[in-house]
Amino acid sequence: MVKTPSQHRTIPLLENGDKLNRYEFERRYNAMPNLKKAELIEGIVYTFAAVRFRSHGQPHGWILGWLGTYEAATPGVASAVEPTVRLDLDNEPQPDAVLLINPEAGGQARLSDDDYIEGAPELIVEIAASSVAIDLHAKEQAYRRNGVKEYIVWQVLDRKLTWFYLEQGEYLELACDSNGILRSQIFPGLWLAVAELLAGNMQSVLTILQTGLQSSEHEAFVEKLAPFS
């Protein structure tokens, strides 16, 4: 049914700081087509201002390039930019990027009939301005509680990247190997040269990723997913 202007006015505006459940959040969000991005985190609404180039837009693009390269070489997984994720009744974020295993291949998230992610993607990436952002507080707790297996937070202004992995219901920090490379525990071959990423050297970041994609563990992962691709 097409909504008329008078019908739209009967629905309250979505405001930063509103305390809502997921259903009311979606109702108000859908009635505001000009609102680019809003999230529901632990029952609180967060709306977002324009995106700056160096502190978010460009780093976001680099992460998408890294994940997209992995997706292209790994049939059975999918990446997305800022998808709506229905985690629970109090949490409906739009992460900066996600990487998930397709449900047919045993992934824990599903696509709803209206084309939203339901459940926890295996990997979520957030680009944060600094350590005081909600990404390292309320979001981290919501992702942990809902079973997001790996969570990356890039604190651009602090020049720091943290990769968490879920173990026995708690997030632990993934440690670099002797070469300064972070290696996913859920997505074999997804390797990240942290220092190179922070320096903006994407050529080296993708070179290291290609090394991971040529590893025996990535080959075994692709073979495992092949029947479902």
C-alpha positions as CSV (number, residue, x, y, z in Angstrom):
1,M,0.0,0.0,0.0
2,V,1.3,3.4,-0.9
3,K,1.5,5.8,2.1
4,T,0.1,9.2,1.7
5,P,1.7,12.3,3.4
6,S,-1.1,12.4,6.0
7,Q,-0.4,8.7,6.9
8,H,3.3,9.5,7.3
9,R,2.6,12.3,9.7
10,T,0.8,9.9,12.1
11,I,4.0,8.0,12.6
12,P,6.4,9.7,15.1
13,L,9.8,10.8,13.7
14,L,12.8,8.6,14.6
15,E,15.0,10.7,16.9
16,N,18.5,10.1,18.3
17,G,18.2,8.8,21.8
18,D,14.7,7.3,21.4
19,K,14.1,4.1,23.5
20,L,12.2,1.7,21.3
21,N,11.8,-2.0,20.5
22,R,12.8,-3.3,17.1
23,Y,9.3,-3.3,15.6
24,E,8.6,0.3,16.5
25,F,12.1,1.3,15.3
26,E,11.5,-0.3,11.9
27,R,8.0,1.4,11.6
28,R,9.5,4.8,12.2
29,Y,12.6,4.2,10.1
30,N,10.5,3.0,7.1
31,A,8.4,6.2,7.3
32,M,11.6,8.3,6.9
33,P,12.9,7.5,3.4
34,N,15.4,10.4,3.5
35,L,17.2,9.1,6.6
36,K,20.3,7.4,5.4
37,K,21.4,5.5,8.5
38,A,20.0,4.8,11.9
39,E,20.7,1.9,14.4
40,L,18.9,0.4,17.4
41,I,21.5,-0.6,20.0
42,E,20.4,-2.0,23.3
43,G,17.0,-0.4,22.8
44,I,18.4,3.1,22.1
45,V,18.2,4.8,18.7
46,Y,21.4,6.3,17.1
47,T,21.2,8.5,14.0
48,F,24.4,9.5,12.1
49,A,25.7,12.7,10.6
50,A,27.5,13.1,7.3
51,V,30.5,10.8,6.8
52,R,34.0,12.4,6.6
53,F,36.5,11.2,4.0
54,R,39.7,10.4,5.9
55,S,38.1,9.3,9.3
56,H,35.5,7.0,7.8
57,G,34.8,7.0,4.1
58,Q,38.2,6.0,2.8
59,P,39.0,3.4,5.6
60,H,35.5,2.0,4.9
61,G,36.4,1.6,1.3
62,W,39.6,-0.2,2.1
63,I,37.8,-2.7,4.3
64,L,35.3,-3.4,1.6
65,G,38.0,-4.0,-0.9
66,W,39.7,-6.5,1.5
67,L,36.5,-8.4,2.2
68,G,35.3,-8.2,-1.4
69,T,38.6,-9.8,-2.6
70,Y,38.1,-12.6,-0.1
71,E,34.5,-13.2,-1.1
72,A,35.5,-13.4,-4.8
73,A,37.9,-16.2,-4.0
74,T,35.7,-18.1,-1.6
75,P,32.4,-19.3,-3.0
76,G,29.9,-19.9,-0.2
77,V,30.5,-16.7,1.7
78,A,29.0,-13.2,1.2
79,S,30.0,-9.7,2.2
80,A,27.8,-6.6,2.5
81,V,28.1,-2.9,3.2
82,E,25.9,-1.4,6.0
83,P,23.2,-4.1,5.9
84,T,20.3,-4.0,8.4
85,V,20.9,-6.9,10.8
86,R,18.0,-8.0,13.0
87,L,19.8,-9.4,16.1
88,D,17.1,-9.3,18.7
89,L,14.2,-7.2,19.9
90,D,16.6,-4.4,21.2
91,N,19.3,-4.5,18.6
92,E,19.1,-3.7,14.8
93,P,22.4,-2.3,13.7
94,Q,23.7,-1.4,10.3
95,P,27.4,-2.5,10.6
96,D,29.9,-0.9,8.3
97,A,30.7,-4.3,6.8
98,V,29.8,-8.0,7.3
99,L,31.1,-11.3,6.1
100,L,28.9,-14.3,6.5
101,I,28.8,-18.0,5.5
102,N,25.8,-18.7,3.4
103,P,23.0,-20.4,5.4
104,E,23.0,-23.4,3.0
105,A,26.6,-24.0,3.9
106,G,25.9,-23.9,7.7
107,G,26.1,-20.2,8.3
108,Q,24.3,-18.9,11.4
109,A,22.5,-15.9,9.8
110,R,19.6,-16.0,7.4
111,L,17.9,-13.6,4.9
112,S,14.3,-12.8,5.8
113,D,11.6,-12.7,3.2
114,D,11.9,-8.9,3.1
115,D,15.7,-9.3,2.4
116,Y,17.2,-8.3,5.8
117,I,19.8,-10.3,7.7
118,E,18.3,-12.1,10.7
119,G,20.7,-13.5,13.3
120,A,24.4,-12.9,13.8
121,P,26.8,-12.7,10.8
122,E,30.0,-14.6,11.5
123,L,32.2,-11.4,11.1
124,I,31.3,-7.8,11.6
125,V,33.5,-4.8,11.0
126,E,32.9,-1.3,12.4
127,I,34.9,1.9,11.6
128,A,35.0,3.9,14.8
129,A,36.3,7.5,15.2
130,S,37.9,6.7,18.6
131,S,37.8,4.4,21.6
132,V,34.8,6.3,23.1
133,A,32.5,5.3,20.3
134,I,29.5,3.0,20.9
135,D,31.3,0.4,18.8
136,L,33.5,-0.6,21.7
137,H,30.8,-0.5,24.3
138,A,27.1,-1.1,23.7
139,K,27.6,-2.6,20.2
140,E,30.3,-4.9,21.4
141,Q,28.1,-6.3,24.2
142,A,25.2,-6.8,21.8
143,Y,27.3,-8.6,19.2
144,R,28.9,-10.8,21.9
145,R,25.6,-11.7,23.4
146,N,24.1,-12.6,20.0
147,G,27.0,-14.8,19.0
148,V,28.9,-12.7,16.4
149,K,32.0,-14.9,16.1
150,E,34.5,-12.3,15.1
151,Y,34.3,-8.5,15.5
152,I,36.8,-6.0,14.1
153,V,36.9,-2.4,15.3
154,W,39.1,0.1,13.5
155,Q,39.7,3.2,15.6
156,V,40.9,5.5,12.9
157,L,41.8,8.5,14.9
158,D,43.7,6.4,17.4
159,R,45.4,4.4,14.6
160,K,44.4,1.1,16.2
161,L,42.6,-2.0,15.0
162,T,41.3,-4.6,17.3
163,W,40.0,-8.0,16.2
164,F,37.9,-9.9,18.7
165,Y,36.9,-13.6,18.6
166,L,34.2,-15.3,20.6
167,E,35.3,-18.0,23.0
168,Q,32.9,-19.4,25.6
169,G,30.6,-16.4,25.4
170,E,33.4,-13.8,25.8
171,Y,35.3,-11.7,23.3
172,L,39.1,-12.2,23.4
173,E,41.6,-10.2,21.4
174,L,43.1,-12.0,18.4
175,A,46.9,-11.7,18.4
176,C,49.1,-11.1,15.4
177,D,51.5,-13.8,14.2
178,S,55.3,-13.2,14.2
179,N,54.9,-11.3,10.9
180,G,52.3,-8.9,12.3
181,I,49.5,-10.6,10.5
182,L,46.0,-11.2,11.9
183,R,44.4,-14.5,10.7
184,S,40.7,-15.2,11.0
185,Q,39.7,-18.2,13.0
186,I,36.3,-18.5,11.2
187,F,37.3,-17.7,7.6
188,P,40.6,-19.5,6.7
189,G,42.8,-17.4,4.5
190,L,41.3,-14.1,5.6
191,W,44.6,-12.5,6.6
192,L,45.1,-8.8,7.5
193,A,48.4,-6.9,7.6
194,V,47.4,-4.5,10.3
195,A,50.4,-2.1,10.1
196,E,50.0,-1.8,6.3
197,L,46.3,-1.1,6.6
198,L,46.8,1.6,9.2
199,A,49.4,3.1,6.9
200,G,47.0,3.1,3.9
201,N,49.2,0.7,1.9
202,M,46.4,-1.3,0.3
203,Q,48.7,-2.9,-2.2
204,S,50.6,-4.7,0.6
205,V,47.3,-5.5,2.4
206,L,46.0,-7.3,-0.7
207,T,49.3,-9.0,-1.3
208,I,49.2,-10.5,2.1
209,L,45.5,-11.5,1.6
210,Q,46.5,-13.3,-1.6
211,T,49.0,-15.3,0.3
212,G,46.3,-16.3,2.7
213,L,44.0,-17.2,-0.2
214,Q,46.8,-19.5,-1.6
215,S,47.2,-21.3,1.8
216,S,46.2,-25.0,2.3
217,E,43.6,-24.0,4.9
218,H,41.8,-21.7,2.5
219,E,41.8,-24.5,-0.1
220,A,40.3,-26.9,2.4
221,F,37.7,-24.3,3.4
222,V,36.7,-23.8,-0.3
223,E,36.4,-27.6,-0.8
224,K,34.2,-27.8,2.3
225,L,31.9,-25.1,1.0
226,A,31.9,-26.3,-2.6
227,P,28.8,-28.6,-2.4
228,F,26.7,-25.5,-1.2
229,S,28.1,-22.9,-3.6
